[in-house]
Amino acid sequence: MERIRDQLRRAHSGDAWHGPSLTELLEDVDADTASARPIAAAHSIRELVLHIVAWQKEATRRVNGEGSDLPPEEDWPHGVDAWTALLKELEASHVRLMETLAELDDSRLDGAVIGTGGTVYHLLHGVVQHNLYHAGQIALLRRAASA
């Protein structure tokens, strides 16, 4: 659990081997850039952040034994929150997940996640991979927006 929490922290806030973390990529993004579509067929930065928040919340629910089927409207939500409020929600969802995981010990890692066929271990590594995948998209969108 300690190693997984470390990987989640690095992906979220820094000191990651691969490069900039999610919050490092977002720290100087303004609301206009977050909503822009420099790549027409791609999601905006705002949409990606909403999606990351949705899955951090879902992972927290699943680890707590609640629900296991994220409805499509929550998977890619159409939030209208102000950009600064959305960044605060990103941080809050990360903190809630980390607090939940701080209460777990290694014996929970092989436990099943209800309704998914997967384990807690698989879910948590998936969250790290998911967040980094979308962080990479955000990096590309930032580059495209400044081109």
Secondary structure, 3 states (H helix, E strand, C coil): CHHHHHHHHHHHHCCCCCCCCHHHHHCCCCHHHHHCCCCCCCCCHHHHHHHHHHHHHHHHHHHCCCCCCCCHHHHCCCCCCCHHHHHHHHHHHHHHHHHHHHCCCHHHCCCECCCCCCEHHHHHHHHHHHHHHHHHHHHHHHHHHHC
